[in-house]
């Protein structure tokens, strides 16, 4: 049996985490790893105590046909990356890696060229993480250095995430 790469090992775990997501549009799973130890995980879902989109059978963004990467303030969910960061201490995240997997709910495919939204990018920068690894296919992924998020400030150009 061939051993999978460490990146795909952690991405497989993030993919399992996304199965807890409650979004009707697309779900993400995130796993934060540092020194080969899982620090935290998170998935897309409504804040604690609020009904989620699956329970309501309503996605406001889908209802109003809001394009990918726009108007996240209308979303009921806390993003996977944000949930993972919320549940970890900064001290443990410093220099770590966030593994991210997204799946479309209308088809079985992965979210292509997944990138954290601008709000999550700010959280990632302040968390002290060093890398983001996002899955494109079952075996292919893209690695981004967090320092590049600082250098290439999309908020100045209105570039959208996800």
C-alpha positions in Angstrom: 0.0 0.0 0.0 1.3 3.4 -0.9 1.4 6.0 1.9 -0.4 9.3 1.2 1.4 12.6 1.7 1.0 14.4 5.0 -0.9 17.2 3.2 -3.5 14.8 1.8 -3.7 13.1 5.2 -4.7 16.4 6.9 -6.9 17.4 3.9 -8.7 14.0 4.2 -9.4 14.9 7.8 -10.6 18.4 6.8 -12.9 16.7 4.3 -14.4 14.5 7.0 -14.9 17.6 9.2 -16.8 19.4 6.3 -19.5 16.6 6.5 -20.7 18.3 9.7 -21.4 21.5 7.8 -24.9 22.8 7.5 -24.8 25.1 4.5 -27.1 24.4 1.6 -24.7 26.0 -0.9 -21.2 24.7 -0.1 -19.5 23.4 2.9 -15.9 23.7 4.1 -13.9 21.8 6.6 -10.7 23.3 8.2 -8.0 21.6 10.3 -5.2 23.6 12.0 -2.0 21.6 12.4 1.3 22.6 14.1 4.3 20.4 14.6 2.3 17.4 13.2 -0.4 17.8 15.9 -4.0 18.7 15.2 -4.7 21.9 17.1 -8.3 22.6 16.1 -11.0 21.9 13.4 -14.0 23.8 12.2 -16.8 23.5 9.7 -19.3 25.9 8.1 -22.4 26.3 10.4 -24.7 28.7 12.2 -23.5 30.2 15.5 -24.3 28.2 18.5 -28.0 28.3 19.4 -29.2 29.7 16.1 -31.0 27.5 13.6 -28.8 26.5 10.6 -29.7 26.7 7.0 -30.4 23.0 6.8 -32.9 23.2 9.6 -34.6 26.3 8.0 -34.3 24.9 4.5 -33.2 28.4 3.5 -30.0 29.9 2.2 -30.4 33.7 2.0 -27.4 34.0 -0.4 -28.8 31.2 -2.6 -32.4 32.7 -2.5 -31.1 36.1 -3.7 -28.6 34.5 -6.2 -25.6 36.2 -4.6 -22.4 35.2 -6.4 -19.5 33.3 -4.8 -17.2 35.7 -3.0 -19.8 38.4 -2.3 -21.9 39.6 0.5 -20.8 37.2 3.2 -22.4 39.4 5.9 -25.7 38.0 4.7 -24.6 34.4 5.4 -26.0 32.7 8.6 -22.9 30.6 8.9 -19.6 31.0 10.7 -16.9 29.9 8.1 -14.9 26.8 8.8 -11.6 28.7 9.0 -13.1 31.1 11.6 -14.5 28.3 13.6 -11.2 26.5 13.7 -9.4 29.7 14.8 -12.0 30.5 17.4 -11.4 27.0 19.0 -7.6 27.3 19.2 -5.2 29.4 21.2 -3.0 31.7 19.2 0.1 30.3 21.0 -0.6 26.9 19.6 -1.3 28.2 16.1 1.9 30.2 15.7 3.7 28.9 12.6 1.1 26.3 11.9 -0.9 25.3 8.8 -4.6 25.6 8.0 -5.9 22.7 5.8 -9.0 23.6 3.9 -11.5 21.6 1.8 -14.7 22.8 0.2 -17.5 20.8 -1.5 -20.4 22.1 -3.5 -23.8 20.9 -2.3 -25.4 20.9 -5.7 -22.8 18.5 -7.2 -20.2 16.2 -5.8 -17.2 18.3 -6.8 -14.7 20.2 -4.8 -14.7 24.0 -4.7 -12.1 24.9 -7.2 -9.3 27.3 -6.3 -10.7 27.7 -2.8 -9.4 30.7 -0.9 -10.5 32.1 2.4 -12.9 35.1 2.1 -11.4 38.5 3.0 -12.8 38.3 6.6 -11.3 34.9 7.2 -8.0 36.1 5.6 -7.8 38.8 8.3 -8.4 36.2 11.0 -5.8 33.9 9.5 -3.2 36.7 9.4 -3.8 37.6 13.0 -3.8 34.0 14.2 -0.1 33.6 13.4 -0.6 30.7 11.0 2.1 30.4 8.3 0.5 28.3 5.5 -2.9 27.5 4.0 -3.3 24.3 2.1 -6.5 24.1 0.0 -7.6 21.0 -1.9 -8.5 21.2 -5.6 -8.9 17.5 -6.3 -8.6 14.3 -4.2 -4.8 14.4 -4.6 -4.0 18.0 -5.8 -3.8 21.0 -3.5 -2.5 24.6 -3.5 -0.3 25.9 -0.7 -0.3 29.6 0.1 2.0 31.4 2.5 0.2 33.7 4.9 2.8 36.4 4.4 1.5 36.6 0.7 -1.9 37.5 2.1 -0.3 40.4 3.9 1.7 41.5 0.8 -1.1 41.0 -1.7 -3.8 43.0 0.1 -7.0 42.1 -1.9 -9.0 44.6 0.1 -7.3 47.4 -1.8 -8.4 45.9 -5.2 -11.8 44.5 -4.3 -10.7 40.9 -5.2 -13.2 38.4 -3.8 -12.3 35.1 -2.0 -13.6 31.5 -2.3 
